[in-house]
Amino acid sequence: MADFIKKLKQKRKPFVSAVVAAGGTGTRMGENKLLMDLCGMPVLARTLIALEKCEMIDEIVISAHKDSVLEYGQLAKKYGIKKLKCVVTGGENRSISVFKGISAVSENCRFVAIHDGARPFITNEEIEKVISKAFYTGAATASVPVKDTIKQIANDKIAATIERATLVQVQTPQVFDIDLIKGALTKVITEKISVTDDCQAMEVMGFKPTVVTTSYDNIKITTPEDILLGQLILNKRGE
């Protein structure tokens, strides 16, 4: 994979746009988690910097809550995010918000890397791995093996044990051929199908994205405890 990525950088590669899903309102945190301080820098700033540094990403579009559009644009400027194309207003759910972000990318975009604004710990190597796999397969997602034993329940009792070796915990970025993900999101939005991530929209179309193993450090900031864990991750990295 490393050799393939190196060769891609040496020749003309498909144009890749990163769409940052940043439309949440922070109800579980009591404040906007994307603006919370994480070792001296807002969470969203760290996410944008990670995308900015990746040579395989050509531009960045942020899909934000209507009340945060201006603030996120200013934040990107403050932290030197030169790849930012625009900040768009999201919609009432993730699918609509991501679709609006995709609709704002450049006309020559061939692949879209959709990434949660609240995942600031993704590394350059991991982003490149997922993008490169998507070039081969049309759709790929960051993921990690499930550590815990997973049980299916019924009426508050264990009904079955699911084979852990067949399970992964899906993360972002999730990278797609732009025509494939546009078609998938159009379907789930039009038919009002509820999905929890963009890979599931592809699954509705019968397409099976490829999983790429990334890192357990690539957590999503969701609760106050995640900020503490994030500080430990950054300290471990010496940041």
C-alpha positions as CSV (number, residue, x, y, z in Angstrom):
1,M,0.0,0.0,0.0
2,A,2.8,2.4,0.9
3,D,4.4,1.9,-2.6
4,F,1.0,2.5,-4.3
5,I,0.5,5.7,-2.4
6,K,4.0,6.9,-3.3
7,K,3.3,6.2,-7.0
8,L,0.0,8.1,-6.8
9,K,1.8,11.2,-5.5
10,Q,4.3,11.0,-8.3
11,K,1.6,11.1,-11.0
12,R,-1.7,12.7,-11.6
13,K,-4.3,11.3,-9.2
14,P,-8.0,11.7,-9.0
15,F,-9.2,15.0,-7.4
16,V,-10.3,14.4,-3.8
17,S,-12.5,16.7,-1.8
18,A,-12.9,16.3,2.0
19,V,-16.4,17.0,3.3
20,V,-16.3,17.6,7.1
21,A,-19.6,16.8,8.8
22,A,-19.8,19.5,11.5
23,G,-23.5,20.1,11.8
24,G,-24.1,19.0,15.4
25,T,-25.4,21.3,18.1
26,G,-23.5,19.7,21.0
27,T,-26.6,18.7,23.0
28,R,-24.9,15.8,24.7
29,M,-21.9,18.0,25.8
30,G,-23.9,21.0,26.8
31,E,-21.8,23.2,24.4
32,N,-20.4,23.0,20.9
33,K,-17.9,20.2,21.2
34,L,-16.1,21.2,18.0
35,L,-15.1,24.4,19.7
36,M,-14.0,22.9,23.0
37,D,-10.4,23.3,23.9
38,L,-8.2,20.3,23.3
39,C,-4.7,21.0,24.5
40,G,-4.8,24.6,23.5
41,M,-6.7,24.2,20.2
42,P,-10.4,23.7,19.3
43,V,-11.4,20.2,18.3
44,L,-12.4,21.2,14.8
45,A,-9.2,23.1,14.2
46,R,-7.2,19.9,14.9
47,T,-9.5,17.9,12.5
48,L,-9.0,20.5,9.7
49,I,-5.3,20.6,10.2
50,A,-5.1,16.8,9.8
51,L,-7.0,17.1,6.5
52,E,-5.0,20.1,5.4
53,K,-1.7,18.2,5.8
54,C,-2.8,15.3,3.7
55,E,-1.3,15.6,0.2
56,M,-4.0,13.4,-1.3
57,I,-6.8,15.8,-0.3
58,D,-7.2,18.7,-2.7
59,E,-9.9,20.8,-1.0
60,I,-12.1,20.9,2.1
61,V,-15.8,21.7,2.4
62,I,-17.3,22.1,5.9
63,S,-21.0,21.3,6.3
64,A,-22.1,23.2,9.5
65,H,-25.1,24.1,11.5
66,K,-26.5,27.4,10.3
67,D,-25.5,29.2,13.5
68,S,-21.8,28.1,13.1
69,V,-21.1,28.8,9.4
70,L,-19.4,32.1,10.0
71,E,-17.5,31.0,13.1
72,Y,-16.1,27.9,11.4
73,G,-15.0,29.9,8.4
74,Q,-13.1,32.3,10.8
75,L,-11.6,29.4,12.7
76,A,-10.3,27.9,9.5
77,K,-8.7,31.2,8.5
78,K,-7.1,31.6,11.9
79,Y,-5.5,28.2,11.7
80,G,-4.2,28.5,8.2
81,I,-6.6,26.1,6.4
82,K,-5.8,27.1,2.8
83,K,-7.6,24.1,1.3
84,L,-11.0,25.3,2.6
85,K,-13.3,25.9,-0.4
86,C,-16.4,26.9,1.6
87,V,-18.6,26.4,4.6
88,V,-22.1,25.4,3.8
89,T,-25.3,25.2,5.9
90,G,-26.2,21.6,6.7
91,G,-29.7,20.1,6.9
92,E,-31.9,18.4,9.4
93,N,-30.0,15.1,9.5
94,R,-26.5,13.8,8.6
95,S,-27.5,12.5,5.1
96,I,-28.8,15.9,4.0
97,S,-25.9,17.8,5.6
98,V,-23.3,15.6,3.8
99,F,-25.2,15.8,0.5
100,K,-25.1,19.6,0.8
101,G,-21.4,19.4,1.4
102,I,-20.8,17.1,-1.6
103,S,-22.9,19.4,-3.8
104,A,-20.5,22.3,-3.0
105,V,-17.3,20.5,-4.1
106,S,-15.4,21.4,-7.3
107,E,-16.7,20.1,-10.6
108,N,-13.5,18.0,-11.2
109,C,-13.9,16.1,-7.9
110,R,-13.9,12.4,-8.5
111,F,-13.7,11.1,-4.9
112,V,-15.1,12.5,-1.6
113,A,-13.6,11.8,1.8
114,I,-16.4,12.3,4.4
115,H,-15.0,12.9,7.9
116,D,-16.5,13.7,11.2
117,G,-15.5,17.1,12.5
118,A,-15.3,15.6,16.0
119,R,-12.5,13.1,15.0
120,P,-9.4,15.2,15.4
121,F,-6.9,12.3,15.9
122,I,-6.9,10.8,12.4
123,T,-3.3,10.6,11.0
124,N,-2.0,11.4,7.6
125,E,-1.1,7.8,6.9
126,E,-4.6,6.6,7.8
127,I,-6.3,9.1,5.6
128,E,-4.1,8.1,2.7
129,K,-4.8,4.4,3.3
130,V,-8.5,4.9,3.1
131,I,-8.4,7.1,0.1
132,S,-6.1,4.7,-1.8
133,K,-8.4,1.8,-1.1
134,A,-11.3,3.7,-2.4
135,F,-9.5,4.4,-5.6
136,Y,-9.4,0.6,-6.1
137,T,-12.9,-0.3,-4.9
138,G,-15.1,2.8,-5.2
139,A,-15.8,3.0,-1.5
140,A,-13.8,2.5,1.7
141,T,-14.0,3.3,5.3
142,A,-11.7,3.6,8.3
143,S,-12.4,0.9,10.9
144,V,-11.0,-1.0,13.9
145,P,-11.8,-4.6,15.1
146,V,-14.3,-4.8,17.9
147,K,-12.7,-5.6,21.2
148,D,-15.7,-6.6,23.3
149,T,-17.9,-9.6,23.1
150,I,-21.2,-8.5,21.5
151,K,-24.5,-10.0,22.5
152,Q,-27.9,-9.8,20.8
153,I,-30.7,-9.3,23.3
154,A,-34.4,-9.9,23.4
155,N,-36.7,-8.9,26.2
156,D,-33.7,-7.9,28.4
157,K,-32.1,-11.3,28.0
158,I,-29.2,-12.5,25.9
159,A,-30.6,-14.1,22.7
160,A,-27.3,-14.8,20.9
161,T,-23.6,-14.2,20.8
162,I,-22.3,-12.6,17.6
163,E,-19.0,-13.8,16.3
164,R,-16.6,-11.0,17.1
165,A,-14.2,-11.8,14.3
166,T,-16.9,-10.7,11.8
167,L,-17.4,-7.3,13.4
168,V,-15.7,-3.9,13.1
169,Q,-16.3,-0.5,14.6
170,V,-16.6,1.9,11.7
171,Q,-15.0,5.3,11.9
172,T,-14.3,8.1,9.4
173,P,-13.0,9.1,6.9
174,Q,-15.3,7.2,4.6
175,V,-14.2,7.7,1.0
176,F,-16.4,7.2,-2.1
177,D,-16.6,7.7,-5.8
178,I,-18.6,10.9,-6.0
179,D,-21.2,9.6,-8.4
180,L,-21.8,6.5,-6.2
181,I,-22.3,8.4,-2.9
182,K,-24.4,11.1,-4.6
183,G,-26.7,8.4,-5.9
184,A,-26.9,6.6,-2.5
185,L,-27.6,9.8,-0.5
186,T,-30.2,10.9,-3.0
187,K,-32.0,7.6,-2.5
188,V,-32.0,7.6,1.3
189,I,-33.0,11.3,1.4
190,T,-35.8,11.0,-1.2
191,E,-37.2,7.8,0.4
192,K,-36.6,9.0,4.0
193,I,-34.5,6.0,4.9
194,S,-32.7,6.5,8.2
195,V,-29.0,5.7,8.1
196,T,-26.3,6.3,10.8
197,D,-23.3,6.7,8.5
198,D,-22.6,7.2,4.8
199,C,-21.5,3.6,4.3
200,Q,-25.0,2.5,5.2
201,A,-26.4,4.7,2.4
202,M,-24.2,2.7,0.0
203,E,-25.4,-0.5,1.5
204,V,-29.0,0.5,0.8
205,M,-27.9,0.6,-2.8
206,G,-26.5,-2.9,-2.6
207,F,-22.9,-1.7,-2.6
208,K,-20.4,-3.1,0.0
209,P,-17.7,-0.6,1.0
210,T,-14.2,-2.0,1.8
211,V,-13.0,-1.7,5.4
212,V,-9.5,-0.4,6.2
213,T,-8.0,-0.9,9.6
214,T,-6.9,2.3,11.2
215,S,-6.4,3.1,14.9
216,Y,-8.2,3.0,18.2
217,D,-6.9,6.6,18.7
218,N,-9.3,7.8,16.0
219,I,-12.1,8.4,18.5
220,K,-15.0,10.7,18.0
221,I,-15.4,13.4,20.7
222,T,-18.9,12.8,22.0
223,T,-18.8,13.1,25.9
224,P,-16.7,15.1,28.3
225,E,-14.7,12.0,29.1
226,D,-13.5,11.9,25.4
227,I,-11.8,15.3,25.9
228,L,-9.7,13.7,28.7
229,L,-9.0,10.7,26.6
230,G,-8.0,13.0,23.7
231,Q,-5.5,14.8,26.0
232,L,-3.9,11.5,26.7
233,I,-3.7,10.6,23.0
234,L,-2.0,14.0,22.2
235,N,0.4,13.6,25.2
236,K,1.3,10.1,23.9
237,R,2.1,11.6,20.5
238,G,4.0,14.4,22.1
239,E,1.7,17.1,20.8
